[in-house]
Amino acid sequence: MSKEQILIVEDEDAIREMVVMTLEMAGFDSLQAADVSEAHQQVVDHRPALILLDWMLPGDKSGIDFCRMLKNDALLAEIPVIMLTAKSEEDSKVHGLDAGADDYMTKPFSTRELISRIKAVLRRSSALSGDKPINIGKLTLDAKSQRFMVGDDIIDMGPTEYRLLAFFMSHPERAYTRAQLLDQVWGGNVYIEDRTIDVHVKRLRTLLRPHDCDTLIQTVRGTGYRFSSRIEKS
């Protein structure tokens, strides 16, 4: 069985070598890049299972720029990304996650935590990449093409909204707290406020409203949210 390849995009040699050794000890193969140009070539040539991406990189493109580029490319968008950065402020974390990152680690980090995060992100990514389309009401999730459709109409949305709606459609008829959604969609170790969920749910409802699908996302008082095609009677 072939090992999963992890691409490390980091311009500091010492950090990159430490991460390579950590990954090899955990049973992963490593690819390396020191800037966005090298990283893009590695992604095109090898299509890694996951990318560890430093926020600050040399050249005119940052890690955030590269993450956005990946998530806007239909052929590469499903590759999960963990941002590595010295920025610990909540706004920075939200900025990175909104760019499409699947998780966020602040330097310095422990090697045990790094491997734990990688495995968790790979599990979540695998769960959202099934082969069969999911149909709920008029809404269809095609995980292969990473698209949501109503009939022949494609609903355009950002990577964070995509992950949240994909999770909802993969787990219908269950009520989730905001904390549970943060854990499942963003990862349990990403410390952002619960209200972040409300912001993204509002965005999703706005995107779904023209297709009469906004009521699929239901507010559960005292709990959080549920995705359901059943009409709630007041």
C-alpha positions, 0 to 999 in steps of 0.5 A: 500500500503506497504512503500518502504524500504530504507537501511541505511549503516552508522557506525555513530549512530547519523547520522544513527538515524537522517536519519531513523527519516527523512525517517520515516517522509517522509513515508519510512520504514528503514533498518539499517546496520553498516558495509558491512557484515550487509548490505549484509545480509539486502539486501539478506533478504529484498531487499530494494528499495534503499540503502544509503551507507556511503563511509567509513565503518569499516572492510576491505571493504569500501562502494565503495567495497560494491557498486561494489559488488552489481552492479556486482551481476545480482540479485542485480544490479538494486537496486539503491545506493546513496553514502554518504561521506565527500569527496567533490572532483570531482575525488572522485565523479567520482570514486563513480559514476563509481563504480555504484552509482546512486547519491552522497551526500556530508556530511553534507547534509540537510534532505530535499535535502536527501529526494528529491534525494531519490525520484529522484533516485527512479523515474529514477530507475523505468523508467529504469526497464520496463518489455518489452524489447526495440529493436532499430536496432540490439540492444536489452535492456532487463531491467529485466536481465539488459543486452544489446544484439545483437542477442544472444551475450551479451554486457558486460559493466559497471554500468555507461555505462549501465545507459547511454545506457538504457536512450538513448534507452528509449528516442530515436530520441531526442537530449540531451545536455551534461547537460541534460544527466548528469541530467537524468543519474547521477542526477542534483545535481551531480557536475561533468564536461560535458566532463564526458559524452564524456568519457562514450559515447566514451566507449559505442561506443567502446563496440558497434562497434564490433556489428556495433551498434556504429553509433546508438549514434550520435553526434549532433553538437552544442547540444550533443548526440542523439540515433537513427537508422536513418542514418544521411546524410552529 
